[in-house]
């Protein structure tokens, strides 16, 4: 990515990996809800892009977090706001699983969320979407999204944590 790319992160289970792989050297290149507000990244990415139309904007969202603001895809499609949404899908609420382990709480219901097809949801909202499972597939989809001028969703499937 170019050095002026703006990243939004709401995939807390994979935050260390993100920091290892992206370079953020310019001011205003990273947004993260430090207080843990679920659902901020998708709509915030739209606002960041509108405020900085010359900068590429990429939002990394966990599949659990995406449920809180998936309708942001309608706004992106309706107003053709060229944000790249990367949903990291591990079929559940990884951060909440971690909390339940920290508090030694067993059998917490609703932490596994299987069967949600984010590609079809995005297409239903009018957004181009791709599902990827390998680094090569991700690179191809991401490069195509960068080259385009429309919103794109990439669902990256990973192992359940």
Buried (B, 14 or more C-beta within 10 A) or exposed (E): BEEEBBBBBBBBBBBEEBEEEBEBEEEEBBBBBEEEEBBBBBBBBBBBBEEEEEBBBBBBBBBBBBBBBBEBBEBBBEEEBBBBBBBBBBBBBBBBBEBBEEEEEEEBEEBEBEEBEBBEBBBEBBBBBBBBEEEEBBEEBBEEBBEEEBBBBBBBBBEEE
